[in-house]
């Protein structure tokens, strides 16, 4: 019985070790040193979608600089982003992977333990963005 308990605990610890956490990226944040690359054709502009309960909007410039905004409840956050090697680097150290793109939508993936794909839709007039993000990004 004792061996079974230890085996289960060891298995759980190994399983957790295999799951990537955003904490590592956040603690080793290298945002300032990242040199952005021009974004792929068609990515310039604004995009809105849901990441779980968060209403998320992004705005991209052709040079690889952009803004990432989200709202949930009373939390409103605006951060800078950079595009580099197919990855969206967020100023807090976390990242998203650009998986797919077409004229109407982009698919991004959060490469963390519970990460999943999220679809953001073109939103040039910020009609689907939160009030906060519409005002913050429409400058």
Beta strands, then each sheet from edge to edge (+ up, - down):
strand 1: 45-51
strand 2: 54-60
strand 3: 65-72
strand 4: 75-84
strand 5: 87-90
strand 6: 95-101
strand 7: 105-109
strand 8: 117-122
sheet 1: 1+ 2- 3+ 4- 5+ 6- 7+ 8- 1+
end
